[in-house]
């Protein structure tokens, strides 16, 4: 529950500062588009200094909020779990990718191989706040639909 409160407080702060005219129009709420790409360096897009031309991503970054201080893991599932929950990947249950769990890790707290019940996702917090949430692409945070 503590993590849900922390995420809710952080989300409330983000909503209060990033919506167009947020201070003047409390009923105006921003849209969110979160894009996560595997195996890509942070300077591989123009808005972070790449020589590769990425005009559409750059336009989104120009009008949005850029994460510039985010901690990642060595693989995609643990990183995705941190992004989706706002907490450490071990707390979220993905200390390692589910299919790479060693016999010593299996069944241990923090190595459930899927998002556990101790965390809440950003999508759940947004849904509880009245947003419609959608996901497309690779989930890779457990086998359940």
C-alpha positions in Angstrom: 0.0 0.0 0.0 2.9 2.3 0.8 4.1 2.1 -2.8 0.6 2.9 -4.2 0.5 6.0 -2.0 4.0 7.1 -3.2 3.0 6.5 -6.8 -0.3 8.3 -6.3 1.5 11.3 -4.8 4.0 11.4 -7.6 1.3 11.1 -10.2 -0.7 13.9 -8.6 2.3 16.1 -8.7 2.9 15.3 -12.4 -0.7 15.9 -13.3 -0.7 19.2 -11.5 2.3 20.6 -13.3 2.1 19.1 -16.9 -1.4 19.7 -18.0 -2.1 22.6 -20.3 -3.3 25.4 -18.0 -3.4 22.9 -15.1 -3.4 25.6 -12.5 -6.2 27.6 -14.2 -8.4 24.7 -15.4 -8.6 21.9 -12.9 -11.0 19.9 -15.2 -8.4 19.9 -18.0 -6.4 16.7 -17.8 -3.5 15.7 -19.9 -3.3 12.7 -22.1 -0.4 10.3 -21.5 1.6 8.4 -24.1 4.3 6.2 -22.6 6.7 4.7 -25.2 9.2 2.1 -24.1 11.7 0.7 -26.6 14.0 -2.2 -25.9 17.7 -2.1 -26.8 17.9 1.6 -27.5 20.4 4.0 -26.1 19.1 7.3 -24.7 21.0 9.3 -27.3 19.5 7.3 -30.2 16.7 9.9 -30.7 17.1 13.5 -31.9 15.7 15.1 -28.8 18.5 13.7 -26.8 21.3 14.5 -29.2 21.3 11.8 -31.9 22.5 12.4 -35.4 19.7 10.1 -36.5 16.7 12.1 -37.7 13.6 11.3 -35.5 11.2 14.2 -36.2 8.0 12.5 -34.9 9.6 11.4 -31.6 11.2 14.8 -31.3 7.9 16.6 -31.8 6.3 14.5 -29.0 9.2 15.2 -26.7 9.0 19.0 -27.5 5.4 19.1 -26.3 5.7 16.5 -23.5 7.6 15.6 -20.4 10.9 13.8 -20.9 12.3 11.3 -18.4 15.9 12.1 -18.0 16.8 10.5 -14.7 15.4 7.0 -14.9 17.2 3.8 -13.6 17.2 0.8 -15.8 18.0 -2.8 -15.3 20.2 -5.0 -17.5 17.1 -6.6 -19.2 13.7 -5.5 -20.4 11.3 -7.1 -17.9 12.9 -5.7 -14.7 13.2 -2.3 -16.4 9.6 -2.4 -17.5 8.5 -3.4 -14.0 10.3 -0.3 -12.5 8.7 2.0 -15.1 5.2 0.6 -14.6 5.3 0.6 -10.8 7.7 3.4 -9.9 9.6 1.1 -7.5 12.6 -1.3 -7.5 12.2 -4.3 -9.8 12.8 -6.7 -6.8 9.9 -5.1 -4.9 7.8 -5.6 -8.0 8.7 -9.3 -8.3 11.0 -9.1 -11.3 14.5 -9.4 -9.8 15.2 -11.3 -13.0 13.3 -12.1 -16.2 10.8 -14.9 -15.5 12.3 -17.3 -18.0 15.8 -16.7 -16.6 15.1 -17.5 -13.0 17.7 -19.8 -11.5 16.7 -22.6 -9.2 18.0 -20.6 -6.2 15.8 -17.6 -7.2 12.6 -19.5 -7.9 10.0 -19.0 -5.1 12.0 -16.3 -3.4 10.5 -12.9 -2.6 11.4 -10.4 -5.4 11.8 -13.3 -7.9 8.2 -14.2 -8.6 8.7 -13.7 -12.3 5.7 -11.5 -12.7 4.3 -8.3 -11.1 3.3 -9.3 -7.6 0.5 -8.1 -5.4 2.8 -5.7 -3.4 2.8 -3.1 -6.2 0.3 -1.1 -8.1 0.9 0.0 -11.7 0.8 3.5 -13.2 -2.1 2.2 -15.3 -4.1 1.2 -12.2 -3.5 4.6 -10.6 -4.6 6.4 -13.7 -7.7 4.1 -14.1 -8.7 4.8 -10.5 -8.3 8.5 -11.3 -10.9 8.2 -14.2 -8.5 7.6 -17.1 -9.0 5.0 -19.8 -5.9 3.0 -20.0 -4.7 0.9 -23.0 -1.6 -1.1 -23.7 -0.2 -2.4 -27.0 2.9 -4.3 -27.7 5.1 -6.4 -25.5 3.9 -7.0 -21.9 6.5 -9.4 -20.6 5.6 -8.9 -17.0 4.1 -12.3 -16.3 2.1 -14.9 -18.0 -1.4 -13.9 -16.9 -3.5 -11.8 -19.4 
